[in-house]
Amino acid sequence: MEAVEHGRKIYDRFRNSYIVVATLDATAGEVLTTPSRNQPQHATFWKVHGLDVSGSFELALEPDVPQLDDDPLGPA
């Protein structure tokens, strides 16, 4: 959640975004370090091409300013 809080401080789009979370097993993809000066411990998840992991996510945070007709998990 530290990375989310950081992102919401510096990027407007994250303040207006739903934040979702999932626990995926190792066969779903690979985590690679993608550090920056502001986030030296940052990592990015690269999922297996064509693998649908969308059903694994759940809502963690609502947007600071919700938009009308928003659906946090995308279109039905």
C-alpha positions in Angstrom: 0.0 0.0 0.0 3.0 2.3 0.4 3.5 2.4 -3.4 -0.2 3.2 -3.8 0.0 6.1 -1.4 3.1 7.4 -3.1 1.4 7.1 -6.5 -1.7 9.0 -5.3 0.5 11.8 -4.0 2.3 12.4 -7.3 -0.2 11.4 -10.0 -3.7 12.9 -10.4 -4.9 9.8 -12.3 -4.2 7.5 -9.3 -6.3 9.8 -7.0 -9.2 9.2 -9.4 -8.6 5.5 -9.9 -9.8 2.3 -8.2 -7.0 0.3 -6.7 -7.4 -3.5 -6.9 -5.3 -6.3 -5.5 -4.7 -10.0 -6.2 -2.6 -12.8 -5.0 -1.4 -14.8 -7.9 0.8 -17.9 -8.0 4.2 -18.0 -9.7 2.8 -19.7 -12.9 0.8 -16.5 -13.7 3.8 -14.5 -14.6 7.0 -12.9 -13.4 7.9 -10.1 -11.0 10.9 -8.0 -12.2 12.6 -5.1 -10.3 11.9 -1.8 -11.9 13.4 0.7 -9.5 13.4 4.5 -9.8 15.0 7.3 -7.8 11.8 7.8 -5.9 10.9 4.1 -5.5 14.1 2.1 -5.3 12.2 -1.1 -4.3 9.6 -0.9 -7.0 8.7 -4.0 -8.9 6.4 -4.7 -11.9 4.4 -7.9 -12.5 4.5 -9.2 -16.1 1.7 -11.7 -16.6 1.8 -14.7 -19.0 0.5 -13.6 -22.4 -3.1 -14.6 -22.9 -3.7 -15.7 -19.3 -6.9 -14.2 -17.9 -6.2 -13.2 -14.3 -9.0 -10.6 -14.0 -11.1 -12.9 -11.8 -8.4 -12.9 -9.1 -8.6 -9.2 -8.3 -10.7 -7.5 -5.6 -11.2 -3.9 -4.7 -8.6 -2.4 -2.2 -9.3 1.3 -2.4 -12.0 3.5 -3.9 -11.0 6.7 -5.9 -10.6 9.8 -3.8 -13.0 11.4 -6.3 -15.3 8.7 -7.8 -16.5 9.2 -11.4 -20.1 8.6 -12.4 -20.9 5.1 -13.7 -17.5 3.7 -12.7 -17.0 0.0 -12.3 -13.8 -0.9 -10.5 -13.4 -4.2 -12.2 -14.2 -3.1 -15.7 -17.2 -3.6 -18.0 -19.5 -6.6 -17.3 
